[in-house]
Amino acid sequence: MPRRVRRAPVAADPPAAAAVDLERVAAIVEELDPRTNLIAAMQRLQHEYGYLPEPVVDEVARLSGVPAARIYGVATFYAQFRLSPVGRRLIDVCHGTACHVAGAERITEALEEELGIAAGKTTADGEFTLGS
């Protein structure tokens, strides 16, 4: 008999801006100058925070002079960057052509139903994020 996963409610909005500790941003900006190493700086910041919170992006822009719009442009262009928190366990389903033909959509729908969340969302307990 298949094991059932406990359903969890959908996560609330990301933590308030005041909850983000910006202490490490200055050191990372100084070490990896975003004017010349933007992607490396963003990777380090995401590693530090788990994602790129808005206050972090704003602080990088303020400290480095790189416009926030440019930082967001890079963050939304590359799939490696996240602008919202993800769960402890990230579930990604391949949706390439071969995967689509093999039933990827049905797998995603089953996961949405089982977890009680839509693709791209995180369970309220922060345990699972279903990739979009």
Buried (B, 14 or more C-beta within 10 A) or exposed (E): EEEEEEEBEEBEEBEEEEEBEBEBBEEBBEEBBBEEBBBBBBBBBBEBBEBBBBBBBBBBBEBBEBEBEEBBEBBEEEEEBBBBBBBEEEBEBEBEEEEEEEEBEEBBEEBBEBBBBEBEBBBBEBBBBBBE
